[in-house]
Amino acid sequence: MYLPSTPEPAVERDNTVNKEACRKSKEKQKPDSHMVTVDQKVTIDCPWSIYSTIIALTFCIPFNAKHSLLSAGKRKYVQVCVENLSELCFQLSENSLKNSANCTDLQLVSLNPDSQQVIYSKQSIFFVWELKWTKELPLSLQCLFSVSFCPATSEEQSLSLKPFTYEFQVENFFTLYNVKTEIFPPLGAEYCKTGSLCSLEVSITRLADLLEVDKDEALTESD
């Protein structure tokens, strides 16, 4: 997204006579809004002028995305978090998560609403897909997340913007341990009550053999 920026100083503009296309990019963070921006400088050369014109462009990155893998028993889920970094509100629609490897034995079942969602400034929205497979799980999963967006204000909804995309890879996502927890009331009591000392029981069961890279950090029988 382009935001207008202040023009280059006249001295700097007149001193630049390089005839080659000049495009320098640098990521920075605006201290006032904590918004990630990318600065671009474009040099324009005219045949009837001995000077070059520098145009400074500032593009703001509207979103930041991150992913996580969730497990519940034998069920697995891929979660993508989209954070709005800008000062604007957007409407999100047509979210999708595709397997770049086109693995036919693996399905990504969307658990997200089909309707449009409004994401406000500095707000995060989570998207979840369930993994379903017919054979063995692959060693790695190449994913491409995509979501369409437009400004939430009515006068700017006609803007044509490309979908926001986020590509990531998940490796070795088979379950190593099964964790169960349970809280018990004190002896002689039927329920847990506020102020009473209760016991927490945690059970960790190994479900699969470990890879060599995981053995150094794995739990042993004595642990």
TORVO-427664 format. One record per residue (C-alpha): residue in one letter; y, z, x negated. Coordinates in steps of 0.001 Angstrom, whole numbers, plus 524288, in hexadecimal, padded with zeros to 5 digits. Example, Ala and Ser with C-alpha at 12.3 -4.5 7.8 and 13.67 -1.06 7.14 Angstrom:
A7EE6C81E787CFF4;S7FBDC81BE47CA9A;
This chain:
M800008000080000;Y80D0D7FBF37FA83;L818AF8051B7FA73;P82629800467F63C;S82A90805CE7E93F;T8378B806567E200;P83B257F9DF7DAA4;E83A297F8EF7CBFA;P846937FC5F7C440;A84ED77F09B7C0A9;V84DC97F3677B21F;E83F007F3947B275;R83EAD7E75C7BAE0;D847A87DF8F7B1EC;N840727E3707A597;T833AA7DDE77AA90;V832387CF7E7A74D;N8239B7CEAB7A651;K81ECC7C2607AD16;E8110D7C7547AF48;A80D207CD9E7BC22;C80E977DC397BA42;R806B27E5377C2DA;K804FD7F3437BE8C;S7FDFD7FCD97C714;K7FE1C80B927C5BE;E7F8FF815BF7CEF9;K8015D821A07D115;Q8039C82C237DB28;K8107F82E2A7E1FB;P8146D83C7D7E016;D81ACC83DB77ED70;S81027838707F639;H80422839717ED48;M8015A82B597F0C5;V7FA09822B97E73B;T801AE8167F7E3CE;V7FFD480A7F7DB61;D80BC6804467D501;Q80C077F59E7D29C;K816687EDF47CB46;V816F97DF6C7CDD4;T81F407D6417C587;I8250E7CA507CC1F;D829FD7BF157C3B0;C833527B4D27C904;P834D67A78A7C253;W843B87A7E77C382;S845687B5677BD9D;I843087BAAA7AFF6;Y840347C8457B53F;S834487CDA97BBEB;T834DB7D5A07C849;I82C847E1C87C91D;I8283E7E66E7D676;A822BC7F42A7D73B;L8188C7F6557E1C9;T8129B8035C7E58D;F805D08035D7ED17;C8010180FE47F364;I7F289812AE7F46A;P7F0D5817268028C;F7E35B81D6380194;N7DA42824797F87A;A7CB9D8247F7FB25;K7C03882C8B7F63E;H7B20582D6F7FA3B;S7A75A837A37FAD6;L798ED838057FE2F;L79475841E58085B;S786AC8466280B5A;A780FA84DBD816D5;G7726184F648155B;K76CB1841BC813C0;R778D383B2981932;K78372835D381056;Y791788320F81302;V79C2582B0880B7B;Q7A9C58306480DE9;V7B6628297180A56;C7C33B830E880A86;V7CFD28291180C14;E7DC8283020808B8;N7E9CC82AF380CCA;L7F28A82BBD800C4;S7FE90825D380706;E8095382B1580FB2;L8055E821BF81AA2;C7FB768230B82585;F7F11A8188E826E9;Q7E73B8140C830EB;L7D98C8125B82B5E;S7CF9E8094A8319E;E7C36F8014882EB5;N7BDAA80A7C8248D;S7B137805F181E13;L7A8148097E812F8;K79F727FEDF80D53;N7949B7FEF580368;S7989D7F5427F8FD;A78A9B7F37B7F475;N7865D7EEF280217;C77A837F7D68021D;T7730A7F4BE80E97;D76B348016F80E19;L7778A809AF80EF9;Q780BD80AE181A8C;L78E198113381B7C;V78FDA816368295B;S79DFC818EF82CD1;L7A12F825F88333E;N7AF99822BF834BE;P7B73081FAC8412E;D7BA3D81169843F1;S7C7E881476848CE;Q7D4048145384047;Q7D7AC820BB83919;V7E53C8251B834F6;I7E64482AD182753;Y7F2BC83257824ED;S7F9EF8346A8182C;K7F22E83CAE80E5E;Q7E6C883D6481802;S7D88A83A54814EF;I7CE8F833E581DE1;F7BFE88341D81B78;F7B6388293A81E80;V7A79182BB981EAC;W79BA8822D981E56;E78D6C826F381F2C;L783A982120815A4;K7772081C2681BBF;W76C6B815E7813B4;T75EE98106381699;K7590F810EE808EF;E75D058182D7FCB1;L76B4481AB97F9C6;P7714A811E07EF6C;L7759A817D87E28C;S783C4814107E4F3;L78C0D810537F080;Q797B58073A7EF21;C7A138809A27FA47;L7AD8A802CB7FEC5;F7B61B80A3180864;S7C063802E18101E;V7CA2B806D381A8E;S7D53F7FF3B820DB;F7E273805D2821FB;C7F0138036082710;P7FC4480BD1828B8;A7FB6581469834C2;T8095C81147838FE;S809C0806CA8437B;E8140D7FE6283CCD;E80BD07FD1C83066;Q7FE517FB1583659;S7FFC77EC5D83549;L7FF447ECF982665;S7F38E7E5F1820C0;L7ED307EEC581697;K7E0657ECE880F9C;P7D5FB7F7568123B;F7D544802D9808FF;T7C8A98024E80115;Y7C1AC80C3F7F8A7;E7B5A4808FF7F088;F7AC8E813647EB22;Q79EB3815847E661;V795068205F7E946;E7898A8226B7E007;N77D3182AA77E0C4;F7806282FCC7EE3A;F772DC834FE7F185;T772248435D7F537;L76E2C84C967EA46;Y76F28859AA7F139;N76EA585ED47FF0A;V777A686A6C80169;K7761E873A080D04;T77E2387FB580FF3;E77CBA88A7281A0B;I78450896E581CDC;F77CDF8A2E282191;P7829E8AEC08289B;P781068BC69822D0;L774238C3888248A;G772AA8C8928325F;A77D928BFDA837B2;E77B7D8B41F84060;Y788018ACB883D48;C791968AB1C83231;K79E508B243834FB;T7ABA38B2A082E93;G7AC5F8BD1682423;S79D9D8BE8582290;L796BC8BADC815DE;C78D9A8AF5481822;S7847B8A84F80EE6;L78505899E180B5E;E778628930F807A6;V778FD8861C80051;S76CDB87DC77FE4B;I76D158724F7F4A6;T7615B8693A7F479;R75F9085DE87EB18;L75B95851947F252;A75AC38472B7E7C6;D757E98459D7D967;L763D3845ED7D0C4;L7691F83B077C863;E76AE483D5D7B9E8;V779A483E117BB7D;D7784C848BD7C5D0;K76E76851787BEF0;D778908580A7B64B;E7802085D027C21E;A7748285F677CAF7;L76FDE86C697D018;T763A3871D97C9E5;E7598287A887D06E;S75FB8886927CA43;D76CF4882C37CFE9;
